[in-house]
């Protein structure tokens, strides 16, 4: 994982509009998984438009510091596809 907020933002900028899964720590021994699309990146936060079939609200925002401190983990759908293809070979 990148070690600076600027690096994290630039990597997310490269994936704007792509599908992703966010895994967030929601408390003691509780993890929340949300699927959506990376909608926007701002100076200190990024916004994910959530799939309406799975979630009761439309958007959620996270700070780049959440990624840096590993409070959340992001996996892009394109990365999952590449991993599955590599495993199949």
The first five atom37 places (N, CA, C, CB, O) and aatype in JSON, in Angstrom:
{
  "aatype": [20, 20, 20, 20, 20, 20, 20, 20, 20, 20, 20, 20, 20, 20, 20, 20, 20, 20, 20, 20, 20, 20, 20, 20, 20, 20, 20, 20, 20, 20, 20, 20, 20, 20, 20, 20, 20, 20, 20, 20, 20, 20, 20, 20, 20, 20, 20, 20, 20, 20, 20, 20, 20, 20, 20, 20, 20, 20, 20, 20, 20, 20, 20, 20, 20, 20, 20, 20, 20, 20, 20, 20, 20, 20, 20, 20, 20, 20, 20, 20, 20, 20, 20, 20, 20, 20, 20, 20, 20],
  "atom_mask": [
    [1, 1, 1, 1, 1],
    [1, 1, 1, 1, 1],
    [1, 1, 1, 1, 1],
    [1, 1, 1, 1, 1],
    [1, 1, 1, 1, 1],
    [1, 1, 1, 1, 1],
    [1, 1, 1, 1, 1],
    [1, 1, 1, 1, 1],
    [1, 1, 1, 1, 1],
    [1, 1, 1, 1, 1],
    [1, 1, 1, 1, 1],
    [1, 1, 1, 1, 1],
    [1, 1, 1, 1, 1],
    [1, 1, 1, 1, 1],
    [1, 1, 1, 1, 1],
    [1, 1, 1, 1, 1],
    [1, 1, 1, 1, 1],
    [1, 1, 1, 1, 1],
    [1, 1, 1, 1, 1],
    [1, 1, 1, 1, 1],
    [1, 1, 1, 1, 1],
    [1, 1, 1, 1, 1],
    [1, 1, 1, 1, 1],
    [1, 1, 1, 1, 1],
    [1, 1, 1, 1, 1],
    [1, 1, 1, 1, 1],
    [1, 1, 1, 1, 1],
    [1, 1, 1, 1, 1],
    [1, 1, 1, 1, 1],
    [1, 1, 1, 1, 1],
    [1, 1, 1, 1, 1],
    [1, 1, 1, 1, 1],
    [1, 1, 1, 1, 1],
    [1, 1, 1, 1, 1],
    [1, 1, 1, 1, 1],
    [1, 1, 1, 1, 1],
    [1, 1, 1, 1, 1],
    [1, 1, 1, 1, 1],
    [1, 1, 1, 1, 1],
    [1, 1, 1, 1, 1],
    [1, 1, 1, 1, 1],
    [1, 1, 1, 1, 1],
    [1, 1, 1, 1, 1],
    [1, 1, 1, 1, 1],
    [1, 1, 1, 1, 1],
    [1, 1, 1, 1, 1],
    [1, 1, 1, 1, 1],
    [1, 1, 1, 1, 1],
    [1, 1, 1, 1, 1],
    [1, 1, 1, 1, 1],
    [1, 1, 1, 1, 1],
    [1, 1, 1, 1, 1],
    [1, 1, 1, 1, 1],
    [1, 1, 1, 1, 1],
    [1, 1, 1, 1, 1],
    [1, 1, 1, 1, 1],
    [1, 1, 1, 1, 1],
    [1, 1, 1, 1, 1],
    [1, 1, 1, 1, 1],
    [1, 1, 1, 1, 1],
    [1, 1, 1, 1, 1],
    [1, 1, 1, 1, 1],
    [1, 1, 1, 1, 1],
    [1, 1, 1, 1, 1],
    [1, 1, 1, 1, 1],
    [1, 1, 1, 1, 1],
    [1, 1, 1, 1, 1],
    [1, 1, 1, 1, 1],
    [1, 1, 1, 1, 1],
    [1, 1, 1, 1, 1],
    [1, 1, 1, 1, 1],
    [1, 1, 1, 1, 1],
    [1, 1, 1, 1, 1],
    [1, 1, 1, 1, 1],
    [1, 1, 1, 1, 1],
    [1, 1, 1, 1, 1],
    [1, 1, 1, 1, 1],
    [1, 1, 1, 1, 1],
    [1, 1, 1, 1, 1],
    [1, 1, 1, 1, 1],
    [1, 1, 1, 1, 1],
    [1, 1, 1, 1, 1],
    [1, 1, 1, 1, 1],
    [1, 1, 1, 1, 1],
    [1, 1, 1, 1, 1],
    [1, 1, 1, 1, 1],
    [1, 1, 1, 1, 1],
    [1, 1, 1, 1, 1],
    [1, 1, 1, 1, 1]
  ],
  "atom_positions": [
    [[0.85, -1.18, 0.0], [0.0, 0.0, 0.0], [0.89, 1.24, 0.0], [-0.97, 0.0, 1.23], [1.94, 1.24, 0.64]],
    [[0.49, 2.27, -0.71], [1.27, 3.51, -0.77], [1.47, 4.12, 0.61], [0.59, 4.52, -1.69], [0.67, 3.9, 1.52]],
    [[2.54, 4.87, 0.74], [2.88, 5.42, 2.05], [2.61, 6.9, 2.18], [4.31, 5.15, 2.35], [2.96, 7.49, 3.21]],
    [[2.01, 7.54, 1.19], [1.68, 8.95, 1.32], [0.27, 9.2, 0.79], [2.71, 9.83, 0.58], [-0.21, 8.49, -0.09]],
    [[-0.38, 10.22, 1.33], [-1.74, 10.55, 0.92], [-1.79, 10.97, -0.55], [-2.3, 11.66, 1.79], [-2.75, 10.66, -1.26]],
    [[-0.75, 11.67, -1.0], [-0.69, 12.11, -2.39], [-0.64, 10.91, -3.34], [0.53, 13.03, -2.62], [-1.31, 10.91, -4.38]],
    [[0.13, 9.91, -3.0], [0.24, 8.71, -3.82], [-1.09, 7.95, -3.85], [1.35, 7.79, -3.29], [-1.51, 7.47, -4.9]],
    [[-1.75, 7.86, -2.7], [-3.05, 7.19, -2.63], [-4.05, 7.9, -3.53], [-3.57, 7.15, -1.18], [-4.77, 7.25, -4.29]],
    [[-4.1, 9.23, -3.46], [-5.04, 10.0, -4.28], [-4.76, 9.8, -5.76], [-4.96, 11.49, -3.93], [-5.69, 9.62, -6.55]],
    [[-3.5, 9.83, -6.16], [-3.19, 9.67, -7.58], [-3.56, 8.27, -8.08], [-1.69, 9.93, -7.83], [-4.0, 8.12, -9.22]],
    [[-3.4, 7.25, -7.25], [-3.8, 5.9, -7.66], [-5.31, 5.78, -7.78], [-3.27, 4.86, -6.65], [-5.81, 5.12, -8.69]],
    [[-6.03, 6.42, -6.88], [-7.49, 6.4, -6.97], [-7.98, 7.19, -8.18], [-8.12, 6.97, -5.69], [-8.94, 6.79, -8.84]],
    [[-7.32, 8.31, -8.49], [-7.68, 9.09, -9.67], [-7.61, 8.25, -10.94], [-6.76, 10.32, -9.81], [-8.4, 8.44, -11.87]],
    [[-6.68, 7.31, -10.98], [-6.51, 6.45, -12.15], [-7.66, 5.44, -12.29], [-5.18, 5.71, -12.07], [-7.84, 4.85, -13.35]],
    [[-8.44, 5.25, -11.22], [-9.53, 4.26, -11.23], [-10.91, 4.91, -11.16], [-9.36, 3.31, -10.07], [-11.88, 4.22, -10.86]],
    [[-11.02, 6.19, -11.43], [-12.32, 6.87, -11.38], [-13.33, 6.18, -12.29], [-12.18, 8.35, -11.77], [-13.02, 5.85, -13.44]],
    [[-14.53, 5.96, -11.78], [-15.58, 5.34, -12.56], [-15.57, 3.82, -12.53], [-15.49, 5.79, -13.96], [-16.48, 3.19, -13.09]],
    [[-14.59, 3.21, -11.9], [-14.5, 1.75, -11.86], [-15.25, 1.19, -10.66], [-13.03, 1.31, -11.81], [-15.42, 1.86, -9.64]],
    [[-15.7, -0.05, -10.81], [-16.35, -0.75, -9.72], [-15.33, -1.18, -8.68], [-17.12, -1.96, -10.24], [-14.18, -1.47, -9.0]],
    [[-15.77, -1.22, -7.41], [-14.87, -1.6, -6.33], [-15.64, -2.2, -5.18], [-14.05, -0.4, -5.86], [-16.86, -2.08, -5.09]],
    [[-14.9, -2.84, -4.29], [-15.43, -3.34, -3.03], [-14.63, -2.7, -1.91], [-15.37, -4.9, -2.96], [-13.4, -2.72, -1.92]],
    [[-15.35, -2.12, -0.94], [-14.72, -1.5, 0.21], [-14.98, -2.4, 1.42], [-15.25, -0.04, 0.46], [-16.13, -2.75, 1.69]],
    [[-13.93, -2.77, 2.13], [-14.05, -3.53, 3.36], [-13.63, -2.6, 4.48], [-13.19, -4.85, 3.32], [-12.47, -2.18, 4.55]],
    [[-14.58, -2.29, 5.38], [-14.32, -1.32, 6.44], [-14.48, -1.96, 7.81], [-15.25, -0.11, 6.3], [-15.36, -2.8, 8.02]],
    [[-13.63, -1.56, 8.73], [-13.76, -1.98, 10.12], [-14.91, -1.2, 10.74], [-12.42, -1.76, 10.92], [-14.89, 0.03, 10.74]],
    [[-15.91, -1.89, 11.26], [-17.1, -1.22, 11.79], [-17.2, -1.39, 13.3], [-18.35, -1.76, 11.13], [-18.27, -1.23, 13.88]],
    [[-16.11, -1.71, 13.92], [-16.14, -1.9, 15.36], [-15.44, -3.18, 15.74], [-17.56, -1.9, 15.88], [-14.74, -3.8, 14.93]],
    [[-15.64, -3.55, 16.96], [-14.98, -4.73, 17.48], [-15.44, -5.99, 16.75], [-15.24, -4.86, 18.98], [-16.62, -6.36, 16.81]],
    [[-14.52, -6.63, 16.08], [-14.76, -7.88, 15.36], [-15.89, -7.78, 14.34], [-15.07, -8.99, 16.34], [-16.54, -8.78, 14.03]],
    [[-16.14, -6.59, 13.82], [-17.19, -6.42, 12.82], [-16.61, -5.76, 11.58], [-18.36, -5.58, 13.39], [-15.93, -4.74, 11.66]],
    [[-16.9, -6.35, 10.44], [-16.41, -5.85, 9.16], [-17.6, -5.62, 8.24], [-15.38, -6.85, 8.52], [-18.52, -6.44, 8.18]],
    [[-17.58, -4.5, 7.53], [-18.65, -4.17, 6.59], [-18.08, -4.18, 5.18], [-19.29, -2.78, 6.92], [-17.06, -3.54, 4.92]],
    [[-18.75, -4.9, 4.26], [-18.35, -4.93, 2.85], [-19.4, -4.18, 2.05], [-18.19, -6.41, 2.33], [-20.6, -4.41, 2.18]],
    [[-18.9, -3.27, 1.21], [-19.81, -2.49, 0.36], [-19.28, -2.5, -1.06], [-19.96, -1.03, 0.88], [-18.08, -2.31, -1.29]],
    [[-20.19, -2.72, -2.02], [-19.83, -2.68, -3.44], [-20.36, -1.39, -4.03], [-20.39, -3.91, -4.22], [-21.44, -0.92, -3.67]],
    [[-19.58, -0.82, -4.95], [-20.01, 0.42, -5.58], [-19.05, 0.84, -6.67], [-20.14, 1.52, -4.56], [-18.3, 0.03, -7.22]],
    [[-19.1, 2.14, -6.99], [-18.28, 2.73, -8.04], [-17.56, 3.95, -7.48], [-19.13, 3.11, -9.27], [-18.17, 4.77, -6.8]],
    [[-16.28, 4.06, -7.77], [-15.52, 5.24, -7.34], [-16.02, 6.44, -8.14], [-13.98, 5.04, -7.53], [-15.78, 6.53, -9.35]],
    [[-16.71, 7.36, -7.47], [-17.38, 8.46, -8.17], [-16.5, 9.7, -8.29], [-18.65, 8.82, -7.45], [-16.36, 10.25, -9.38]],
    [[-15.91, 10.14, -7.18], [-15.16, 11.39, -7.18], [-14.01, 11.31, -6.2], [-16.07, 12.58, -6.85], [-14.07, 10.58, -5.21]],
    [[-12.96, 12.07, -6.48], [-11.88, 12.25, -5.52], [-11.72, 13.74, -5.26], [-10.54, 11.61, -6.04], [-11.78, 14.56, -6.18]],
    [[-11.53, 14.06, -4.01], [-11.32, 15.45, -3.6], [-9.97, 15.55, -2.9], [-12.47, 15.94, -2.67], [-9.21, 14.59, -2.86]],
    [[-9.69, 16.72, -2.36], [-8.39, 16.97, -1.74], [-8.09, 15.97, -0.61], [-8.34, 18.39, -1.2], [-6.98, 15.46, -0.53]],
    [[-9.07, 15.7, 0.25], [-8.79, 14.83, 1.39], [-9.72, 13.64, 1.51], [-8.84, 15.63, 2.64], [-9.53, 12.8, 2.39]],
    [[-10.74, 13.54, 0.65], [-11.68, 12.41, 0.71], [-12.0, 11.92, -0.69], [-12.97, 12.82, 1.45], [-11.75, 12.61, -1.68]],
    [[-12.57, 10.71, -0.76], [-13.09, 10.19, -2.02], [-14.49, 9.65, -1.77], [-12.15, 9.09, -2.61], [-14.82, 9.25, -0.66]],
    [[-15.3, 9.65, -2.83], [-16.71, 9.29, -2.72], [-16.98, 8.03, -3.53], [-17.61, 10.45, -3.2], [-16.52, 7.89, -4.66]],
    [[-17.73, 7.11, -2.92], [-18.12, 5.87, -3.58], [-19.64, 5.87, -3.72], [-17.62, 4.62, -2.77], [-20.36, 6.0, -2.72]],
    [[-20.14, 5.72, -4.95], [-21.57, 5.53, -5.2], [-21.85, 4.05, -4.98], [-21.99, 5.99, -6.66], [-21.28, 3.2, -5.66]],
    [[-22.74, 3.73, -4.04], [-23.0, 2.35, -3.66], [-24.06, 1.72, -4.55], [-23.43, 2.28, -2.21], [-24.93, 2.4, -5.09]],
    [[-23.98, 0.39, -4.69], [-25.01, -0.37, -5.4], [-26.29, -0.32, -4.58], [-24.55, -1.85, -5.65], [-26.29, -0.68, -3.4]],
    [[-27.38, 0.11, -5.19], [-28.64, 0.26, -4.47], [-29.26, -1.08, -4.09], [-29.61, 1.05, -5.3], [-30.07, -1.13, -3.16]],
    [[-28.91, -2.15, -4.78], [-29.46, -3.47, -4.45], [-28.95, -3.99, -3.12], [-29.12, -4.46, -5.55], [-29.63, -4.77, -2.45]],
    [[-27.76, -3.56, -2.72], [-27.12, -4.1, -1.53], [-27.11, -3.14, -0.34], [-25.73, -4.5, -1.85], [-26.89, -3.57, 0.79]],
    [[-27.33, -1.84, -0.57], [-27.16, -0.84, 0.47], [-28.39, 0.04, 0.59], [-25.92, 0.01, 0.2], [-29.12, 0.25, -0.38]],
    [[-28.61, 0.56, 1.8], [-29.79, 1.39, 2.04], [-29.54, 2.86, 1.76], [-30.26, 1.21, 3.47], [-30.48, 3.66, 1.78]],
    [[-28.31, 3.25, 1.5], [-28.0, 4.64, 1.17], [-27.17, 4.69, -0.1], [-27.26, 5.35, 2.34], [-26.59, 3.69, -0.51]],
    [[-27.13, 5.89, -0.72], [-26.57, 6.02, -2.06], [-25.07, 6.19, -2.13], [-27.2, 7.15, -2.73], [-24.41, 5.58, -2.97]],
    [[-24.51, 7.01, -1.23], [-23.09, 7.35, -1.32], [-22.44, 7.26, 0.05], [-22.9, 8.77, -1.91], [-23.1, 7.37, 1.09]],
    [[-21.14, 7.04, 0.01], [-20.35, 7.05, 1.24], [-19.0, 7.66, 0.9], [-20.2, 5.61, 1.86], [-18.49, 7.49, -0.21]],
    [[-18.43, 8.38, 1.85], [-17.11, 8.98, 1.61], [-16.12, 8.46, 2.64], [-17.19, 10.53, 1.66], [-16.48, 8.16, 3.77]],
    [[-14.88, 8.38, 2.22], [-13.79, 7.94, 3.08], [-12.63, 8.9, 2.88], [-13.36, 6.47, 2.76], [-12.51, 9.55, 1.85]],
    [[-11.77, 8.98, 3.88], [-10.57, 9.81, 3.74], [-9.42, 8.93, 3.27], [-10.22, 10.53, 5.09], [-9.43, 7.71, 3.45]],
    [[-8.44, 9.56, 2.67], [-7.25, 8.83, 2.23], [-6.5, 8.27, 3.43], [-6.32, 9.74, 1.38], [-5.81, 7.26, 3.34]],
    [[-6.63, 8.95, 4.57], [-5.99, 8.48, 5.8], [-6.57, 7.13, 6.23], [-6.16, 9.51, 6.93], [-5.86, 6.33, 6.84]],
    [[-7.85, 6.86, 5.92], [-8.44, 5.56, 6.22], [-7.69, 4.44, 5.5], [-9.93, 5.54, 5.83], [-7.47, 3.37, 6.07]],
    [[-7.3, 4.68, 4.27], [-6.51, 3.69, 3.52], [-5.11, 3.58, 4.09], [-6.45, 4.06, 2.04], [-4.56, 2.48, 4.22]],
    [[-4.53, 4.73, 4.42], [-3.16, 4.75, 4.93], [-3.05, 4.0, 6.25], [-2.68, 6.19, 5.11], [-2.08, 3.28, 6.48]],
    [[-4.05, 4.16, 7.13], [-4.04, 3.51, 8.44], [-4.67, 2.12, 8.41], [-4.76, 4.37, 9.45], [-4.76, 1.45, 9.44]],
    [[-5.1, 1.7, 7.22], [-5.69, 0.37, 7.01], [-7.0, 0.18, 7.77], [-4.71, -0.69, 7.43], [-7.35, -0.94, 8.14]],
    [[-7.73, 1.27, 7.98], [-9.08, 1.17, 8.54], [-10.04, 0.61, 7.5], [-9.56, 2.55, 9.04], [-11.05, -0.01, 7.84]],
    [[-9.71, 0.84, 6.23], [-10.49, 0.27, 5.13], [-9.54, -0.35, 4.13], [-11.38, 1.36, 4.45], [-8.35, -0.04, 4.08]],
    [[-10.09, -1.25, 3.33], [-9.33, -1.87, 2.25], [-10.18, -1.81, 0.99], [-8.93, -3.36, 2.6], [-11.39, -2.04, 1.04]],
    [[-9.56, -1.5, -0.13], [-10.28, -1.37, -1.39], [-9.74, -2.38, -2.38], [-10.16, 0.07, -1.96], [-8.53, -2.55, -2.52]],
    [[-10.67, -3.07, -3.07], [-10.31, -3.96, -4.17], [-11.13, -3.56, -5.38], [-10.54, -5.46, -3.78], [-12.36, -3.56, -5.32]],
    [[-10.46, -3.22, -6.45], [-11.17, -2.84, -7.68], [-11.58, -4.09, -8.43], [-10.29, -1.94, -8.57], [-10.87, -5.1, -8.42]],
    [[-12.74, -4.03, -9.08], [-13.26, -5.18, -9.83], [-12.28, -5.64, -10.9], [-14.61, -4.84, -10.47], [-12.16, -6.83, -11.16]],
    [[-11.57, -4.7, -11.52], [-10.6, -5.05, -12.56], [-9.45, -5.86, -11.97], [-10.06, -3.78, -13.24], [-8.91, -6.75, -12.64]],
    [[-9.07, -5.57, -10.73], [-7.99, -6.32, -10.08], [-8.47, -7.73, -9.75], [-7.52, -5.61, -8.79], [-7.7, -8.69, -9.88]],
    [[-9.73, -7.88, -9.32], [-10.27, -9.2, -9.01], [-10.3, -10.07, -10.26], [-11.68, -9.07, -8.42], [-10.01, -11.26, -10.19]],
    [[-10.66, -9.48, -11.4], [-10.71, -10.22, -12.67], [-9.32, -10.69, -13.07], [-11.31, -9.34, -13.78], [-9.15, -11.83, -13.5]],
    [[-8.32, -9.82, -12.92], [-6.95, -10.2, -13.26], [-6.45, -11.33, -12.37], [-6.01, -8.98, -13.14], [-5.78, -12.24, -12.85]],
    [[-6.78, -11.28, -11.07], [-6.36, -12.34, -10.15], [-7.02, -13.66, -10.51], [-6.68, -11.95, -8.7], [-6.37, -14.71, -10.46]],
    [[-8.3, -13.63, -10.86], [-9.02, -14.85, -11.22], [-8.44, -15.47, -12.49], [-10.52, -14.55, -11.41], [-8.31, -16.69, -12.58]],
    [[-8.09, -14.64, -13.46], [-7.5, -15.14, -14.69], [-6.13, -15.75, -14.43], [-7.39, -14.03, -15.74], [-5.77, -16.76, -15.03]],
    [[-5.35, -15.14, -13.54], [-4.03, -15.66, -13.22], [-4.14, -17.0, -12.49], [-3.24, -14.66, -12.36], [-3.33, -17.9, -12.72]],
    [[-5.15, -17.14, -11.62], [-5.35, -18.4, -10.91], [-5.8, -19.51, -11.86], [-6.38, -18.21, -9.81], [-5.48, -20.68, -11.63]],
    [[-6.52, -19.17, -12.92], [-7.03, -20.16, -13.86], [-5.92, -20.74, -14.73], [-8.11, -19.54, -14.74], [-6.04, -21.86, -15.23]],
    [[-4.86, -19.99, -14.91], [-3.77, -20.46, -15.78], [-2.86, -21.42, -15.11], [-2.97, -19.32, -16.27], [-1.9, -21.89, -15.72]]
  ]
}
